[in-house]
C-alpha cells in the first residue's frame, strides 16, 4: 500500500506549541504537520498519539505508534510515503517487513505528543 499525504518541507521553525500538543522546536516537513493536525482533530487516544523521527538504514523516517490494541504502527520515509508497519497488529510484529526496526533505528526525536486530556 502506498499512501502520500504531502511532503513539502517547511522553512518555518515551530517556536511555540499549540494548545493540546507538544512539538520539538525544529523544522518539520509539511506532511508531518498535516499528520499531526489530523491526529489533533480526532478524539484523544489512550495512549496519547505521538510522532517520532529516527534514522533507519541511513535515512530519516517518521514513526507513528499504534494508538490501540491490535492496530499497526506506521513508518513513513523522508518523502512521507508509507513504508509499512514495524510493529503492532494481532501478533505485535507489524507486517513482518521491519523485523530489525527496534534494533536498527537511531537518533530518536519526539516530534509531537498529544497532551490533551
Secondary structure, 3 states (H helix, E strand, C coil): CCCECCCCEEEEECCCCCCCEEECCCEEEHHHHHHHHHHHHCCCCCCCCEEEEEEECCEEEEEECCCCCCCECEEECCCCEEEECCCECCCEECCCCCCCHHHHCEEEEEEEEECCC
